[in-house]
Amino acid sequence: MIALDPDFVANAPTSAIRTQYEHAQRMADLWDDKARALLLLLTEREERTTR
């Protein structure tokens, strides 16, 4: 787990927190899509090698 910057936690306005959250969520969605694509590729390759 990544720790939040204590200064950010103590001083950030709500708008900055929301902006950081939205950015983090977009990045998480991109990584989720990449992980799904890699899993599909892996499954496809493994199926080919077991034939």
C-alpha positions in Angstrom: 0.0 0.0 0.0 1.2 3.5 -0.9 1.3 6.0 2.0 -0.1 9.5 1.4 2.2 12.4 1.8 1.6 13.7 5.4 1.8 17.4 4.2 -0.8 16.7 1.5 -3.0 15.0 4.1 -2.7 17.8 6.5 -3.1 20.7 4.1 -4.7 19.7 0.8 -8.0 21.3 -0.1 -10.9 19.1 -1.1 -10.5 20.0 -4.8 -6.9 18.8 -4.8 -7.9 15.5 -3.0 -10.6 15.0 -5.6 -8.2 15.7 -8.5 -5.6 13.2 -7.1 -8.3 10.6 -6.5 -9.7 10.9 -10.0 -6.2 10.6 -11.5 -5.5 7.6 -9.4 -8.8 6.0 -10.4 -8.0 6.6 -14.1 -4.6 5.0 -13.7 -6.2 2.0 -11.9 -8.7 1.6 -14.7 -5.9 1.6 -17.3 -3.9 -1.0 -15.3 -7.0 -3.1 -14.9 -7.5 -3.0 -18.7 -3.9 -3.9 -19.3 -4.0 -6.8 -16.8 -7.2 -8.2 -18.5 -5.5 -8.0 -21.9 -2.4 -9.7 -20.7 -4.5 -12.5 -19.1 -6.3 -13.1 -22.3 -3.0 -13.2 -24.2 -1.6 -15.6 -21.7 -4.6 -17.8 -21.8 -4.5 -17.9 -25.6 -0.8 -18.8 -25.7 -1.2 -21.5 -23.1 -4.1 -23.0 -25.0 -2.0 -23.1 -28.2 0.9 -24.8 -26.4 -1.4 -27.5 -25.0 -2.8 -28.6 -28.3 
